[in-house]
Amino acid sequence: MTMAQTYLKVGFSLILAALASTGVRAADVSPLLTQEPKPAEAADGWTFSVAPYFWMAGLSGDTAQFGLPSVHINADFGDILDNLDFAFMAAGEARYDRFSVIGDVIYTKLSADGETRRGILADDVEVTAKTFAGLLGVGYSVLENPSVNLDIVGGIRVWSVDTELSFSGGLLHGREFDDSATWVDGVAGLRGKYFFTPEVYVTGWGLIGGGGADIDWDVALGVGYNFTDRISAIAGYRALGVDYSDSGFVFDVVEQGPILGLAIKF
C-alpha cells in the first residue's frame, strides 16, 4: 500500500468514526462544496447541509512576535501528519432557490521547526501555531443546470491566531515567546460543480480578499462520487493563505494539504 493510499484510508476512517460517535450529518468537505444543480427541496423550499471534514494541513511562511526577527517555517507535505497536533473543521449551507448562506469553521494546531533569518539569535526554533478561521457568507447561483452549478459568493472571515516560539541555541537559547492577534477580512469569489456523469463530479472554489490582512485567499479542487442522491464521498486538495502584520505581530503563512469527506444532504 502506498503512502497516499494509507493517508486516504486513515482519513476516511477518522471521518466515519467521528460521524458514528457524534451522530452529526455531513455534507461536502466545505460549505463551498455543498451546492447541487437540482437539490431535493424541503416543504418550504429550503435545503440544508452540515458537515465535519478532515483537512491534513501543512504550514509554511513567516511569523514574528513583539517586533522580534521573523521566523521562517517550512513544514512540507511529507511532514503533514507529524505536524498536525489537532484539527477541527465543520461546514454548513442553507439554500433557497438560487440564494445560499454558507459557513465554514477551521481550527488547527500545528507544530513545526523554524529558523531565524541569519541563524545568529537561535540555531533552531520550535513554532506552535493555533489558528481559528471562521467564514460566514452568502451566494447567488448565476449558472444552474443538471450538469453545472456556478455561484458568486461573498462574506467575512474572522481570524484568531496564537503563535508560540521556543528558541534553542544562539543568543535566545531557552527563551519562549507567545503572542496573538484577531482580525476580520472581507472575501469574495466563485464556487462551482461540474458532473462528468451522474455519479462522478469535480468541484472547487476560489476566494480572495483582505481587510485586517493585506491579503486573504482560499482555493480548492476536489473529485466526488455519488453513491445515492444524498450520499457521496469526496477527495481533493485545499490551500489557504493569509498575510497579516500589526504592531510587531506577523502571520504570513500558507496552510495546505489533502481534504477528505463523506457527504450527506437533506
Backbone as CSV, one residue per row, in Angstrom:
resi,resn,N_x,N_y,N_z,CA_x,CA_y,CA_z,C_x,C_y,C_z
1,MET,0.857,-1.211,0.000,0.000,0.000,0.000,0.880,1.244,0.000
2,THR,0.645,2.175,-0.896,1.417,3.401,-0.968,1.084,4.324,0.175
3,MET,1.978,5.337,0.410,1.735,6.323,1.469,0.450,7.088,1.213
4,ALA,0.173,7.451,-0.065,-1.055,8.191,-0.385,-2.280,7.372,-0.047
5,GLN,-2.250,6.054,-0.352,-3.392,5.203,-0.041,-3.587,5.077,1.454
6,THR,-2.441,5.032,2.188,-2.542,4.985,3.655,-3.215,6.225,4.199
7,TYR,-2.834,7.423,3.677,-3.450,8.681,4.124,-4.952,8.657,3.866
8,LEU,-5.349,8.194,2.655,-6.778,8.165,2.324,-7.531,7.236,3.244
9,LYS,-6.944,6.054,3.510,-7.620,5.092,4.372,-7.768,5.629,5.769
10,VAL,-6.698,6.233,6.314,-6.757,6.800,7.664,-7.746,7.943,7.728
11,GLY,-7.722,8.832,6.701,-8.617,9.988,6.702,-10.071,9.584,6.697
12,PHE,-10.462,8.651,5.808,-11.854,8.223,5.738,-12.260,7.484,7.002
13,SER,-11.335,6.728,7.602,-11.649,6.024,8.840,-11.953,7.000,9.959
14,LEU,-11.147,8.081,10.042,-11.379,9.097,11.069,-12.725,9.778,10.877
15,ILE,-13.080,10.083,9.629,-14.351,10.749,9.361,-15.520,9.852,9.733
16,LEU,-15.460,8.604,9.310,-16.552,7.683,9.600,-16.687,7.445,11.092
17,ALA,-15.540,7.377,11.820,-15.601,7.196,13.265,-16.222,8.399,13.936
18,ALA,-15.869,9.614,13.457,-16.428,10.828,14.042,-17.921,10.912,13.816
19,LEU,-18.373,10.558,12.604,-19.798,10.606,12.309,-20.563,9.591,13.137
20,ALA,-19.968,8.411,13.301,-20.661,7.373,14.055,-20.768,7.735,15.525
21,SER,-19.736,8.405,16.075,-19.730,8.707,17.505,-20.541,9.936,17.850
22,THR,-20.643,10.900,16.947,-21.326,12.143,17.269,-22.728,12.213,16.721
23,GLY,-23.030,11.406,15.692,-24.352,11.463,15.082,-24.533,12.673,14.209
24,VAL,-23.465,13.396,13.860,-23.568,14.577,13.021,-23.803,14.168,11.584
25,ARG,-24.710,14.876,10.891,-24.943,14.605,9.474,-23.974,15.441,8.672
26,ALA,-23.318,14.839,7.685,-22.260,15.518,6.945,-22.709,15.899,5.561
27,ALA,-22.180,17.049,5.089,-22.350,17.438,3.695,-20.997,17.323,3.029
28,ASP,-20.705,18.156,2.017,-19.408,18.085,1.378,-18.332,18.604,2.313
29,VAL,-17.086,18.560,1.837,-15.967,18.902,2.686,-15.977,20.345,3.140
30,SER,-16.709,21.197,2.532,-16.818,22.601,2.906,-18.156,23.120,2.437
31,PRO,-18.671,24.204,3.050,-19.904,24.771,2.529,-19.741,25.241,1.095
32,LEU,-18.513,25.488,0.699,-18.267,25.905,-0.670,-18.353,24.728,-1.640
33,LEU,-18.591,23.522,-1.109,-18.734,22.347,-1.957,-20.117,21.722,-1.854
34,THR,-21.036,22.316,-1.128,-22.291,21.644,-0.834,-23.371,21.843,-1.883
35,GLN,-23.216,22.789,-2.804,-24.315,23.075,-3.713,-24.531,21.962,-4.722
36,GLU,-25.794,21.742,-5.092,-26.163,20.772,-6.109,-26.894,21.505,-7.236
37,PRO,-26.804,21.017,-8.493,-27.553,21.653,-9.565,-29.057,21.633,-9.329
38,LYS,-29.599,20.504,-8.862,-31.028,20.414,-8.598,-31.246,19.697,-7.275
39,PRO,-31.052,20.376,-6.121,-31.193,19.721,-4.834,-32.638,19.386,-4.526
40,ALA,-32.824,18.328,-3.720,-34.165,17.987,-3.266,-34.607,19.008,-2.229
41,GLU,-35.713,19.690,-2.469,-36.134,20.778,-1.605,-37.023,20.284,-0.479
42,ALA,-36.919,20.970,0.681,-37.825,20.719,1.786,-39.168,21.342,1.454
43,ALA,-40.170,21.110,2.332,-41.524,21.579,2.058,-41.583,23.090,1.874
44,ASP,-40.729,23.825,2.592,-40.755,25.281,2.493,-39.794,25.816,1.441
45,GLY,-39.163,24.933,0.652,-38.265,25.374,-0.407,-36.814,25.459,-0.004
46,TRP,-36.501,25.277,1.279,-35.125,25.356,1.754,-34.457,23.984,1.703
47,THR,-33.158,23.974,1.475,-32.347,22.765,1.644,-31.210,23.103,2.610
48,PHE,-30.729,22.087,3.325,-29.718,22.314,4.350,-28.619,21.264,4.262
49,SER,-27.409,21.679,4.607,-26.269,20.777,4.652,-25.384,21.161,5.835
50,VAL,-24.918,20.165,6.579,-23.926,20.402,7.628,-22.850,19.335,7.506
51,ALA,-21.628,19.636,7.948,-20.552,18.669,7.704,-19.328,18.904,8.574
52,PRO,-18.843,17.855,9.227,-17.433,17.861,9.636,-16.594,17.352,8.463
53,TYR,-15.347,17.781,8.358,-14.471,17.258,7.309,-13.048,17.212,7.826
54,PHE,-12.191,16.540,7.112,-10.814,16.311,7.559,-9.849,16.939,6.567
55,TRP,-9.005,17.841,7.059,-8.027,18.545,6.225,-6.649,18.331,6.823
56,MET,-5.783,17.619,6.114,-4.425,17.346,6.591,-3.507,18.482,6.141
57,ALA,-3.456,19.545,6.936,-2.794,20.779,6.503,-1.358,20.870,6.991
58,GLY,-0.467,21.229,6.098,0.887,21.597,6.444,0.969,23.115,6.578
59,LEU,2.133,23.629,6.936,2.284,25.057,7.207,3.624,25.556,6.691
60,SER,3.590,26.687,5.976,4.822,27.320,5.523,4.638,28.831,5.510
61,GLY,5.728,29.551,5.732,5.653,31.013,5.720,6.514,31.632,6.803
62,ASP,6.147,32.855,7.217,6.904,33.613,8.210,5.994,34.072,9.341
63,THR,6.529,34.048,10.566,5.801,34.560,11.714,6.765,35.299,12.617
64,ALA,6.244,36.288,13.343,7.074,37.081,14.253,6.204,37.616,15.380
65,GLN,6.871,37.961,16.508,6.177,38.471,17.680,6.956,39.631,18.286
66,PHE,6.226,40.595,18.828,6.795,41.696,19.606,7.935,42.407,18.884
67,GLY,7.922,42.409,17.561,8.976,43.074,16.817,10.264,42.284,16.719
68,LEU,10.295,41.027,17.206,11.474,40.182,17.072,11.677,39.813,15.605
69,PRO,12.898,39.407,15.235,13.114,38.979,13.848,12.164,37.850,13.466
70,SER,11.744,37.828,12.209,10.783,36.826,11.765,11.411,35.437,11.741
71,VAL,10.564,34.448,11.960,10.961,33.047,11.929,10.324,32.416,10.704
72,HIS,11.130,31.709,9.913,10.623,31.064,8.703,10.242,29.623,9.009
73,ILE,9.049,29.217,8.567,8.527,27.869,8.779,8.387,27.189,7.427
74,ASN,8.726,25.907,7.380,8.524,25.148,6.146,8.255,23.689,6.497
75,ALA,6.980,23.382,6.783,6.556,22.011,7.059,6.010,21.449,5.752
76,ASP,6.818,20.639,5.039,6.415,20.192,3.712,5.359,19.094,3.787
77,PHE,4.863,18.696,2.611,3.758,17.747,2.514,4.067,16.431,3.219
78,GLY,5.305,15.980,3.126,5.669,14.714,3.747,5.616,14.728,5.255
79,ASP,5.603,15.925,5.869,5.575,16.051,7.324,4.184,16.367,7.859
80,ILE,3.148,16.327,7.000,1.819,16.795,7.391,1.313,16.122,8.658
81,LEU,1.306,14.790,8.689,0.741,14.095,9.838,1.565,14.307,11.097
82,ASP,2.885,14.487,10.964,3.723,14.748,12.127,3.465,16.135,12.705
83,ASN,3.132,17.101,11.854,2.968,18.486,12.306,1.572,18.806,12.809
84,LEU,0.583,17.992,12.430,-0.789,18.271,12.820,-1.049,17.710,14.208
85,ASP,-1.116,18.601,15.213,-1.389,18.188,16.585,-2.882,17.977,16.810
86,PHE,-3.696,18.881,16.260,-5.145,18.786,16.449,-5.826,19.599,15.356
87,ALA,-6.990,19.123,14.929,-7.729,19.868,13.916,-9.223,19.616,14.077
88,PHE,-10.002,20.680,13.849,-11.453,20.554,13.816,-11.965,21.402,12.667
89,MET,-12.789,20.834,11.810,-13.379,21.542,10.689,-14.864,21.203,10.615
90,ALA,-15.688,22.202,10.420,-17.126,21.989,10.270,-17.661,23.018,9.287
91,ALA,-18.677,22.614,8.522,-19.210,23.480,7.478,-20.711,23.317,7.370
92,GLY,-21.358,24.284,6.718,-22.798,24.188,6.524,-23.300,25.131,5.456
93,GLU,-24.497,24.835,4.974,-25.132,25.688,3.978,-26.650,25.601,4.109
94,ALA,-27.308,26.731,3.940,-28.764,26.790,3.784,-29.035,27.424,2.425
95,ARG,-29.888,26.780,1.607,-30.128,27.268,0.242,-31.619,27.396,-0.034
96,TYR,-31.977,28.493,-0.705,-33.343,28.707,-1.166,-33.286,29.189,-2.603
97,ASP,-33.762,28.362,-3.527,-33.721,28.682,-4.946,-32.270,28.959,-5.344
98,ARG,-31.964,30.149,-5.871,-30.607,30.476,-6.293,-29.768,31.098,-5.176
99,PHE,-30.357,31.351,-4.011,-29.650,32.019,-2.921,-29.151,31.011,-1.886
100,SER,-28.012,31.306,-1.268,-27.468,30.416,-0.249,-26.767,31.215,0.846
101,VAL,-26.753,30.633,2.030,-25.982,31.149,3.167,-24.993,30.059,3.538
102,ILE,-23.714,30.403,3.632,-22.673,29.398,3.845,-21.845,29.738,5.077
103,GLY,-21.289,28.702,5.686,-20.404,28.878,6.834,-19.306,27.839,6.818
104,ASP,-18.156,28.196,7.354,-17.019,27.281,7.396,-16.169,27.649,8.606
105,VAL,-15.885,26.679,9.473,-15.088,26.905,10.672,-13.892,25.967,10.651
106,ILE,-12.701,26.529,10.842,-11.467,25.751,10.855,-10.687,26.088,12.117
107,TYR,-10.273,25.055,12.845,-9.331,25.249,13.953,-8.211,24.228,13.798
108,THR,-6.975,24.700,13.767,-5.835,23.800,13.661,-4.764,24.185,14.671
109,LYS,-4.089,23.175,15.164,-2.902,23.381,15.989,-1.764,22.636,15.326
110,LEU,-0.791,23.394,14.841,0.320,22.822,14.099,1.631,23.124,14.807
111,SER,2.508,22.141,14.868,3.853,22.329,15.403,4.853,22.087,14.282
112,ALA,5.831,22.986,14.164,6.800,22.850,13.074,8.134,23.439,13.510
113,ASP,9.193,22.989,12.851,10.524,23.544,13.085,10.708,24.781,12.227
114,GLY,11.369,25.791,12.794,11.642,27.025,12.058,13.086,27.435,12.205
115,GLU,13.412,28.568,11.579,14.773,29.082,11.674,14.747,30.588,11.558
116,THR,15.691,31.253,12.232,15.830,32.703,12.089,16.608,32.988,10.813
117,ARG,16.470,34.212,10.329,16.992,34.541,9.000,18.490,34.292,8.868
118,ARG,19.283,34.686,9.881,20.734,34.541,9.765,21.286,33.493,10.722
119,GLY,20.435,32.882,11.525,20.878,31.834,12.418,21.730,32.309,13.569
120,ILE,21.688,33.618,13.879,22.508,34.162,14.971,21.760,34.108,16.295
121,LEU,20.485,34.517,16.272,19.715,34.556,17.515,19.405,33.162,18.033
122,ALA,19.282,32.164,17.155,18.983,30.806,17.581,19.381,29.827,16.484
123,ASP,19.748,28.616,16.922,20.061,27.564,15.955,18.781,26.921,15.420
124,ASP,17.828,26.691,16.334,16.565,26.066,15.966,15.422,26.787,16.678
125,VAL,14.249,26.772,16.044,13.053,27.374,16.624,11.894,26.399,16.477
126,GLU,11.215,26.106,17.583,10.002,25.302,17.548,8.812,26.258,17.509
127,VAL,7.981,26.143,16.493,6.837,27.031,16.316,5.550,26.238,16.519
128,THR,4.681,26.726,17.416,3.353,26.154,17.597,2.337,27.219,17.207
129,ALA,1.518,26.934,16.208,0.538,27.900,15.708,-0.866,27.348,15.910
130,LYS,-1.676,28.085,16.683,-3.089,27.744,16.857,-3.890,28.736,16.017
131,THR,-4.624,28.227,15.056,-5.305,29.084,14.091,-6.794,28.784,14.048
132,PHE,-7.605,29.844,14.225,-9.049,29.742,14.025,-9.415,30.642,12.854
133,ALA,-10.188,30.108,11.902,-10.689,30.898,10.778,-12.155,30.541,10.573
134,GLY,-13.036,31.511,10.734,-14.469,31.281,10.579,-15.041,32.138,9.466
135,LEU,-15.664,31.487,8.482,-16.236,32.182,7.333,-17.758,32.175,7.409
136,LEU,-18.363,33.330,7.181,-19.814,33.442,7.033,-20.074,34.240,5.768
137,GLY,-20.837,33.659,4.834,-21.041,34.343,3.565,-22.383,34.028,2.938
138,VAL,-22.640,34.681,1.811,-23.859,34.456,1.034,-23.456,34.190,-0.406
139,GLY,-24.335,33.483,-1.131,-24.047,33.166,-2.518,-25.266,33.313,-3.399
140,TYR,-25.014,33.470,-4.686,-26.091,33.543,-5.679,-25.667,32.751,-6.899
141,SER,-26.531,31.849,-7.354,-26.227,30.985,-8.491,-26.462,31.731,-9.801
142,VAL,-25.400,31.915,-10.582,-25.510,32.604,-11.871,-25.621,31.618,-13.030
143,LEU,-25.337,30.340,-12.767,-25.460,29.309,-13.788,-25.938,28.040,-13.099
144,GLU,-27.066,27.502,-13.565,-27.658,26.352,-12.892,-28.367,25.471,-13.911
145,ASN,-27.835,24.256,-14.100,-28.486,23.263,-14.958,-28.105,21.882,-14.444
146,PRO,-28.623,20.792,-15.032,-28.345,19.459,-14.483,-26.872,19.074,-14.424
147,SER,-26.013,19.711,-15.217,-24.598,19.340,-15.238,-23.685,20.325,-14.537
148,VAL,-24.091,21.599,-14.455,-23.197,22.644,-13.966,-23.913,23.522,-12.954
149,ASN,-23.173,23.914,-11.908,-23.669,24.919,-10.975,-22.529,25.875,-10.667
150,LEU,-22.774,27.186,-10.820,-21.750,28.185,-10.558,-22.350,29.297,-9.713
151,ASP,-21.729,29.561,-8.549,-22.195,30.587,-7.619,-21.173,31.704,-7.480
152,ILE,-21.673,32.928,-7.362,-20.876,34.052,-6.874,-21.064,34.101,-5.361
153,VAL,-19.969,34.193,-4.602,-20.065,34.203,-3.143,-19.277,35.379,-2.567
154,GLY,-19.705,35.827,-1.408,-19.011,36.893,-0.703,-19.328,36.808,0.775
155,GLY,-18.407,37.278,1.621,-18.660,37.219,3.049,-17.480,37.751,3.844
156,ILE,-17.448,37.401,5.118,-16.370,37.823,6.003,-15.715,36.598,6.629
157,ARG,-14.406,36.701,6.847,-13.683,35.655,7.554,-13.027,36.262,8.793
158,VAL,-13.305,35.667,9.942,-12.714,36.101,11.213,-11.534,35.193,11.531
159,TRP,-10.380,35.811,11.788,-9.170,35.075,12.138,-8.805,35.324,13.599
160,SER,-8.341,34.289,14.261,-7.730,34.423,15.583,-6.520,33.492,15.609
161,VAL,-5.331,34.062,15.815,-4.092,33.295,15.702,-3.243,33.486,16.952
162,ASP,-2.733,32.388,17.475,-1.801,32.418,18.607,-0.560,31.636,18.205
163,THR,0.608,32.270,18.284,1.856,31.584,17.948,2.785,31.574,19.156
164,GLU,3.430,30.448,19.355,4.408,30.283,20.434,5.739,29.901,19.818
165,LEU,6.796,30.640,20.162,8.128,30.403,19.634,9.039,29.943,20.772
166,SER,9.712,28.815,20.564,10.665,28.284,21.543,12.031,28.189,20.870
167,PHE,13.025,28.923,21.401,14.340,29.034,20.767,15.346,28.090,21.417
168,SER,16.203,27.499,20.578,17.288,26.642,21.050,18.593,27.105,20.411
169,GLY,19.651,27.245,21.235,20.937,27.690,20.729,20.960,29.186,20.466
170,GLY,22.144,29.738,20.256,22.276,31.160,19.948,21.964,32.060,21.125
171,LEU,21.723,33.338,20.839,21.502,34.338,21.878,20.190,34.152,22.625
172,LEU,19.207,33.535,21.995,17.892,33.379,22.624,17.661,31.963,23.150
173,HIS,18.708,31.214,23.372,18.566,29.831,23.813,17.722,29.730,25.086
174,GLY,16.734,28.828,25.041,15.901,28.595,26.210,14.768,29.576,26.396
175,ARG,14.651,30.564,25.534,13.589,31.569,25.670,12.342,31.125,24.909
176,GLU,11.178,31.470,25.471,9.897,31.200,24.839,9.070,32.476,24.785
177,PHE,8.384,32.681,23.664,7.558,33.865,23.476,6.200,33.439,22.931
178,ASP,5.160,34.143,23.369,3.804,33.845,22.914,3.102,35.153,22.597
179,ASP,2.418,35.195,21.458,1.705,36.409,21.061,0.489,35.986,20.229
180,SER,-0.516,36.861,20.146,-1.740,36.519,19.420,-2.344,37.751,18.773
181,ALA,-3.254,37.515,17.833,-3.952,38.606,17.157,-5.275,38.088,16.621
182,THR,-6.258,39.002,16.499,-7.571,38.683,15.934,-7.938,39.782,14.944
183,TRP,-8.466,39.397,13.777,-8.844,40.383,12.779,-9.930,39.829,11.874
184,VAL,-10.496,40.703,11.022,-11.594,40.342,10.122,-11.235,40.754,8.699
185,ASP,-11.489,39.851,7.743,-11.272,40.132,6.320,-12.573,39.942,5.547
186,GLY,-12.753,40.747,4.512,-13.828,40.525,3.558,-13.296,39.716,2.388
187,VAL,-14.058,38.703,1.937,-13.614,37.850,0.834,-14.751,37.675,-0.174
188,ALA,-14.398,37.400,-1.420,-15.385,37.166,-2.466,-14.764,36.270,-3.531
189,GLY,-15.632,35.594,-4.293,-15.120,34.726,-5.341,-16.192,33.846,-5.943
190,LEU,-15.778,32.681,-6.426,-16.667,31.755,-7.120,-16.547,30.362,-6.518
191,ARG,-17.627,29.604,-6.605,-17.593,28.182,-6.311,-18.435,27.469,-7.360
192,GLY,-18.075,26.232,-7.662,-18.813,25.552,-8.713,-18.699,24.052,-8.649
193,LYS,-19.551,23.375,-9.439,-19.552,21.928,-9.517,-19.909,21.529,-10.947
194,TYR,-19.200,20.513,-11.466,-19.469,20.007,-12.815,-19.533,18.483,-12.776
195,PHE,-20.620,17.917,-13.326,-20.815,16.485,-13.347,-20.341,15.904,-14.683
196,PHE,-19.372,14.970,-14.618,-18.964,14.223,-15.806,-19.986,13.143,-16.124
197,THR,-20.491,12.499,-15.070,-21.558,11.504,-15.164,-22.486,11.770,-13.976
198,PRO,-23.632,11.100,-13.899,-24.489,11.300,-12.727,-23.799,10.955,-11.407
199,GLU,-22.745,10.127,-11.466,-22.055,9.726,-10.242,-20.775,10.520,-9.978
200,VAL,-20.030,10.857,-11.025,-18.707,11.453,-10.861,-18.746,12.952,-11.158
201,TYR,-18.178,13.742,-10.261,-18.167,15.199,-10.451,-16.873,15.804,-9.933
202,VAL,-16.586,17.002,-10.407,-15.473,17.794,-9.896,-16.043,19.071,-9.316
203,THR,-15.483,19.542,-8.226,-15.988,20.718,-7.550,-14.831,21.544,-7.004
204,GLY,-15.029,22.838,-6.854,-13.949,23.681,-6.353,-14.416,25.092,-6.098
205,TRP,-13.500,25.898,-5.590,-13.802,27.304,-5.328,-12.525,28.123,-5.321
206,GLY,-12.704,29.432,-5.390,-11.604,30.370,-5.237,-12.121,31.637,-4.601
207,LEU,-11.516,32.046,-3.487,-11.882,33.269,-2.779,-10.644,34.114,-2.567
208,ILE,-10.830,35.438,-2.581,-9.725,36.344,-2.306,-10.288,37.619,-1.690
209,GLY,-9.495,38.243,-0.833,-9.952,39.473,-0.201,-8.897,40.013,0.737
210,GLY,-9.343,40.785,1.712,-8.440,41.414,2.666,-9.233,42.306,3.604
211,GLY,-8.518,43.058,4.406,-9.146,43.929,5.399,-8.160,44.143,6.518
212,GLY,-8.284,43.324,7.567,-7.258,43.334,8.603,-5.943,42.830,8.049
213,ALA,-5.994,41.838,7.166,-4.813,41.297,6.497,-4.590,42.010,5.168
214,ASP,-3.348,42.010,4.709,-3.047,42.572,3.398,-3.698,41.741,2.300
215,ILE,-3.707,40.420,2.468,-4.370,39.539,1.512,-4.830,38.277,2.227
216,ASP,-5.967,37.767,1.781,-6.584,36.573,2.359,-7.134,35.778,1.181
217,TRP,-6.655,34.542,0.962,-7.106,33.782,-0.195,-7.333,32.318,0.185
218,ASP,-8.174,31.651,-0.618,-8.594,30.287,-0.312,-8.997,29.609,-1.620
219,VAL,-8.307,28.521,-1.995,-8.636,27.793,-3.223,-8.663,26.298,-2.937
220,ALA,-9.485,25.579,-3.680,-9.555,24.134,-3.512,-10.123,23.489,-4.767
221,LEU,-9.809,22.204,-4.936,-10.339,21.416,-6.035,-10.509,19.987,-5.535
222,GLY,-11.680,19.392,-5.833,-11.931,18.044,-5.368,-12.705,17.233,-6.384
223,VAL,-12.607,15.906,-6.260,-13.350,14.970,-7.091,-14.271,14.173,-6.186
224,GLY,-15.552,14.061,-6.593,-16.525,13.363,-5.779,-17.202,12.237,-6.514
225,TYR,-17.812,11.335,-5.729,-18.567,10.214,-6.293,-19.877,10.070,-5.532
226,ASN,-21.000,10.106,-6.253,-22.324,9.970,-5.657,-22.709,8.495,-5.550
227,PHE,-22.873,8.018,-4.329,-23.378,6.671,-4.126,-24.901,6.645,-4.298
228,THR,-25.570,7.710,-3.800,-27.009,7.909,-3.981,-27.229,9.394,-4.224
229,ASP,-28.501,9.826,-4.305,-28.792,11.246,-4.483,-28.344,12.068,-3.279
230,ARG,-28.192,11.435,-2.131,-27.879,12.173,-0.911,-26.524,11.831,-0.301
231,ILE,-25.920,10.739,-0.694,-24.671,10.299,-0.077,-23.567,10.234,-1.122
232,SER,-22.434,10.863,-0.807,-21.284,10.817,-1.706,-20.002,10.957,-0.906
233,ALA,-18.890,10.642,-1.552,-17.570,10.800,-0.957,-16.762,11.737,-1.840
234,ILE,-15.822,12.468,-1.213,-15.030,13.430,-1.975,-13.604,13.458,-1.446
235,ALA,-12.649,13.673,-2.358,-11.242,13.823,-2.002,-10.664,14.941,-2.857
236,GLY,-9.796,15.758,-2.259,-9.228,16.868,-3.016,-8.076,17.523,-2.295
237,TYR,-7.800,18.761,-2.661,-6.660,19.498,-2.106,-7.079,20.943,-1.870
238,ARG,-6.688,21.501,-0.715,-7.058,22.872,-0.364,-5.829,23.649,0.079
239,ALA,-5.771,24.929,-0.294,-4.713,25.836,0.152,-5.359,27.128,0.638
240,LEU,-4.943,27.566,1.819,-5.493,28.762,2.447,-4.331,29.641,2.889
241,GLY,-4.281,30.889,2.406,-3.171,31.769,2.722,-3.623,33.103,3.277
242,VAL,-2.796,33.687,4.144,-3.093,34.995,4.724,-1.785,35.710,5.022
243,ASP,-1.785,37.028,4.835,-0.611,37.858,5.116,-1.058,38.996,6.029
244,TYR,-0.787,38.839,7.337,-1.225,39.815,8.343,-0.013,40.300,9.131
245,SER,0.024,41.612,9.395,1.067,42.162,10.252,0.531,43.417,10.939
246,ASP,0.805,43.528,12.240,0.366,44.691,13.005,1.093,44.713,14.338
247,SER,1.699,45.861,14.657,2.345,46.084,15.966,3.350,44.992,16.311
248,GLY,4.141,44.580,15.344,5.182,43.589,15.587,4.734,42.161,15.457
249,PHE,3.423,41.920,15.313,2.929,40.555,15.119,2.809,40.290,13.630
250,VAL,3.435,39.219,13.158,3.424,38.871,11.741,2.916,37.436,11.599
251,PHE,1.960,37.250,10.694,1.468,35.909,10.361,1.255,35.883,8.861
252,ASP,2.299,35.504,8.145,2.293,35.457,6.678,2.542,34.015,6.272
253,VAL,1.462,33.225,6.172,1.609,31.785,6.017,0.630,31.224,4.992
254,VAL,0.908,30.000,4.583,0.011,29.212,3.743,-0.189,27.859,4.417
255,GLU,-1.443,27.478,4.629,-1.779,26.142,5.100,-2.364,25.381,3.917
256,GLN,-1.870,24.164,3.683,-2.329,23.415,2.518,-2.200,21.923,2.753
257,GLY,-3.054,21.155,2.065,-2.995,19.716,2.188,-4.256,19.052,1.666
258,PRO,-4.303,17.707,1.703,-5.466,16.961,1.209,-6.691,17.173,2.095
259,ILE,-7.881,17.101,1.476,-9.140,17.117,2.206,-9.929,15.861,1.852
260,LEU,-10.619,15.312,2.843,-11.419,14.108,2.657,-12.773,14.313,3.307
261,GLY,-13.838,13.800,2.704,-15.147,13.970,3.294,-16.157,12.921,2.856
262,LEU,-17.179,12.739,3.698,-18.323,11.895,3.381,-19.541,12.790,3.397
263,ALA,-20.286,12.874,2.299,-21.351,13.859,2.137,-22.737,13.246,2.313
264,ILE,-23.562,13.892,3.128,-24.975,13.536,3.265,-25.791,14.816,3.190
265,LYS,-26.717,14.902,2.256,-27.520,16.110,2.056,-28.951,15.851,2.490
266,PHE,-29.625,16.892,2.996,-31.023,16.738,3.416,-31.804,18.024,3.199
